[in-house]
Amino acid sequence: MKKTLFATLTMALVLFSACNKPDPIEPEPPTPAEDTTVVEEPKDNIYQFKVLDGNGDSVSLAQYKDMVILVVNTATQCGYTPQYTQLEQWYQTYKDRGFVILDFPCNQFGSQAPGSYDDIHDFCTDHYNITFPQFAKIIVNGASESPLYTWLKSKKPGKIQWNFTKFLLNRDGEVVERFEPGFSMTKVEQAIAAEVGE
C-alpha cells in the first residue's frame, strides 16, 4: 500500500514538473540585411531625353550634363536665319565655360528648312561656319512633336510660333527662360552670361 502511494505521488510530481516546465525558446528569425539599393526617380530635366543626330542615331542629352544649354529650332530659309551668326559667336565666347547650343532644324514653319540633314548642315557650315551640335530635323508642334519639345513647352508654355524660338537651361538641365524669335539678341546673351557665371 505504501509502495503504491509512493509510486502514485512520484508520478504526480513528474507530471506536475513536466506541465510547468517552460516551453523551449525558439530562436528569433534572422534579421534580413538592410536593403541599401537606391532607386533613382526619373529626373525632370533635359537629360532624360534622347534625340537623333545627323546620322539618324539615337543620342542621349545626358552628355550635356552640368552645361548651360540653349535649345533652338532653326531654318535655313527664314528671315531669322542670320541669327546663326550671333549663335556661333555666343558658342565661341562661352563654350569653354560650359555653354552649348543644341540646334534642331524644323520645317514646320513656311517649309523654310527644306532638304536633308546634310543639305542643312552644309548650308550652315558654308554660310555661317557653325560648329555647335546640330541634330536631325524635328517636329515641335502637333501630334508628332518631339517629346523633348513637349517637355520644353510644359516648362514655358505656348505653341512654338516660328523658327528660332530659344529655350535657355541651367546647369541642372532645367528650363529657366524662353525667348521668342524676335526677342532682343542682346538680352538673350545677357541671360546666357548670367547662367554661365559672367
MIKESE-226932 format. One record per residue (C-alpha): residue number from 1; x, y, z. Coordinates in nm, 2 decimals, padded with zeros to 4 digits, m for minus. Example, Ala and Ser with C-alpha at 12.3 -4.5 7.8 and 13.67 -1.06 7.14 Angstrom:
BEGIN
seq, px, py, pz
1, 01.23, m00.45, 00.78
2, 01.37, m00.11, 00.71
//
This chain:
BEGIN
seq, px, py, pz
1, 00.00, 00.00, 00.00
2, 00.28, 00.24, 00.09
3, 00.47, 00.15, m00.22
4, 00.16, 00.21, m00.44
5, 00.10, 00.55, m00.27
6, 00.47, 00.64, m00.31
7, 00.46, 00.55, m00.68
8, 00.15, 00.75, m00.73
9, 00.29, 01.06, m00.56
10, 00.61, 01.02, m00.76
11, 00.42, 01.00, m01.09
12, 00.21, 01.30, m01.00
13, 00.52, 01.50, m00.92
14, 00.68, 01.41, m01.25
15, 00.37, 01.51, m01.44
16, 00.34, 01.84, m01.25
17, 00.70, 01.92, m01.32
18, 00.66, 01.84, m01.69
19, 00.34, 02.06, m01.72
20, 00.51, 02.36, m01.55
21, 00.84, 02.33, m01.75
22, 00.87, 02.65, m01.96
23, 00.84, 02.60, m02.34
24, 01.18, 02.60, m02.52
25, 01.25, 02.94, m02.65
26, 01.26, 02.94, m03.03
27, 01.54, 03.15, m03.18
28, 01.44, 03.48, m03.34
29, 01.44, 03.45, m03.72
30, 01.75, 03.61, m03.87
31, 01.71, 03.98, m03.94
32, 01.74, 04.03, m04.32
33, 02.02, 04.25, m04.43
34, 01.92, 04.62, m04.47
35, 01.83, 04.69, m04.84
36, 02.06, 04.97, m04.94
37, 01.95, 04.98, m05.30
38, 01.87, 05.33, m05.41
39, 01.60, 05.35, m05.67
40, 01.65, 05.67, m05.88
41, 01.34, 05.85, m05.97
42, 01.33, 05.99, m06.32
43, 01.47, 06.34, m06.31
44, 01.26, 06.62, m06.46
45, 01.53, 06.77, m06.67
46, 01.66, 06.76, m07.03
47, 01.90, 06.47, m06.95
48, 01.61, 06.22, m06.97
49, 01.57, 06.27, m07.34
50, 01.73, 06.10, m07.64
51, 01.73, 06.26, m07.99
52, 01.85, 06.17, m08.34
53, 02.18, 06.30, m08.46
54, 02.26, 06.38, m08.82
55, 02.32, 06.01, m08.90
56, 01.99, 05.91, m08.76
57, 02.15, 05.76, m08.45
58, 01.99, 05.80, m08.10
59, 02.20, 06.01, m07.87
60, 02.14, 06.10, m07.50
61, 02.12, 06.46, m07.40
62, 02.28, 06.35, m07.07
63, 02.61, 06.41, m07.24
64, 02.55, 06.78, m07.18
65, 02.51, 06.74, m06.80
66, 02.63, 07.04, m06.60
67, 02.64, 07.27, m06.90
68, 02.43, 07.58, m06.97
69, 02.22, 07.48, m07.28
70, 02.04, 07.69, m07.54
71, 01.79, 07.48, m07.75
72, 01.69, 07.64, m08.08
73, 01.46, 07.53, m08.36
74, 01.61, 07.66, m08.68
75, 01.56, 07.70, m09.05
76, 01.79, 07.78, m09.34
77, 01.55, 08.00, m09.55
78, 01.39, 08.22, m09.28
79, 01.41, 08.59, m09.21
80, 01.57, 08.50, m08.88
81, 01.84, 08.27, m09.04
82, 02.11, 08.54, m09.00
83, 02.08, 08.47, m08.62
84, 02.31, 08.18, m08.69
85, 02.59, 08.44, m08.70
86, 02.51, 08.55, m08.34
87, 02.46, 08.19, m08.22
88, 02.80, 08.09, m08.34
89, 02.96, 08.40, m08.17
90, 02.79, 08.31, m07.84
91, 02.91, 07.95, m07.87
92, 03.27, 08.06, m07.93
93, 03.25, 08.31, m07.65
94, 03.11, 08.08, m07.38
95, 03.18, 07.72, m07.48
96, 03.50, 07.70, m07.27
97, 03.29, 07.80, m06.97
98, 03.04, 07.52, m07.01
99, 02.79, 07.65, m07.27
100, 02.64, 07.46, m07.56
101, 02.38, 07.53, m07.83
102, 02.16, 07.24, m07.95
103, 02.03, 07.32, m08.30
104, 01.72, 07.14, m08.41
105, 01.62, 07.22, m08.77
106, 01.25, 07.23, m08.82
107, 01.05, 07.25, m09.15
108, 00.71, 07.32, m08.99
109, 00.71, 07.70, m09.04
110, 00.67, 07.80, m09.40
111, 00.87, 07.50, m09.52
112, 01.18, 07.71, m09.45
113, 01.41, 07.41, m09.37
114, 01.39, 07.20, m09.68
115, 01.63, 06.93, m09.78
116, 01.81, 06.66, m09.59
117, 02.02, 06.69, m09.28
118, 02.33, 06.70, m09.50
119, 02.19, 06.98, m09.71
120, 02.10, 07.19, m09.40
121, 02.43, 07.12, m09.23
122, 02.64, 07.21, m09.53
123, 02.44, 07.53, m09.57
124, 02.50, 07.63, m09.21
125, 02.87, 07.55, m09.21
126, 02.93, 07.71, m09.55
127, 02.74, 08.03, m09.48
128, 02.76, 08.07, m09.10
129, 03.06, 07.85, m09.01
130, 02.86, 07.69, m08.72
131, 03.04, 07.45, m08.50
132, 02.78, 07.38, m08.23
133, 02.59, 07.05, m08.23
134, 02.32, 07.02, m08.50
135, 02.06, 06.74, m08.49
136, 01.82, 06.57, m08.73
137, 01.51, 06.76, m08.83
138, 01.24, 06.78, m08.57
139, 00.87, 06.85, m08.53
140, 00.80, 07.09, m08.25
141, 00.42, 07.12, m08.25
142, 00.13, 06.87, m08.30
143, 00.06, 06.50, m08.27
144, 00.41, 06.40, m08.39
145, 00.61, 06.66, m08.20
146, 00.93, 06.55, m08.03
147, 00.89, 06.46, m07.66
148, 01.17, 06.70, m07.60
149, 00.96, 06.99, m07.72
150, 00.65, 06.86, m07.54
151, 00.86, 06.89, m07.22
152, 01.02, 07.22, m07.31
153, 00.67, 07.37, m07.37
154, 00.54, 07.23, m07.04
155, 00.80, 07.44, m06.86
156, 00.75, 07.76, m07.06
157, 00.40, 07.71, m07.21
158, 00.28, 07.80, m07.55
159, 00.30, 07.67, m07.90
160, 00.62, 07.73, m08.09
161, 00.52, 08.02, m08.31
162, 00.81, 08.03, m08.56
163, 01.17, 07.94, m08.63
164, 01.45, 08.04, m08.39
165, 01.25, 08.01, m08.07
166, 01.50, 07.96, m07.79
167, 01.50, 07.78, m07.45
168, 01.77, 07.85, m07.20
169, 01.85, 07.58, m06.95
170, 02.07, 07.60, m06.64
171, 02.34, 07.36, m06.53
172, 02.08, 07.13, m06.37
173, 01.91, 07.08, m06.71
174, 01.61, 07.29, m06.61
175, 01.44, 07.54, m06.83
176, 01.49, 07.89, m06.70
177, 01.40, 08.12, m06.99
178, 01.21, 08.11, m07.32
179, 01.28, 08.37, m07.59
180, 01.06, 08.42, m07.90
181, 01.24, 08.47, m08.23
182, 01.23, 08.85, m08.24
183, 01.34, 08.89, m07.88
184, 01.64, 09.11, m07.83
185, 01.96, 08.91, m07.90
186, 02.15, 09.14, m07.67
187, 01.92, 09.04, m07.38
188, 01.94, 08.67, m07.48
189, 02.32, 08.69, m07.44
190, 02.28, 08.87, m07.11
191, 02.07, 08.58, m06.98
192, 02.33, 08.33, m07.11
193, 02.61, 08.52, m06.95
194, 02.42, 08.52, m06.62
195, 02.38, 08.14, m06.63
196, 02.74, 08.08, m06.73
197, 02.85, 08.30, m06.45
198, 02.98, 08.61, m06.60
//
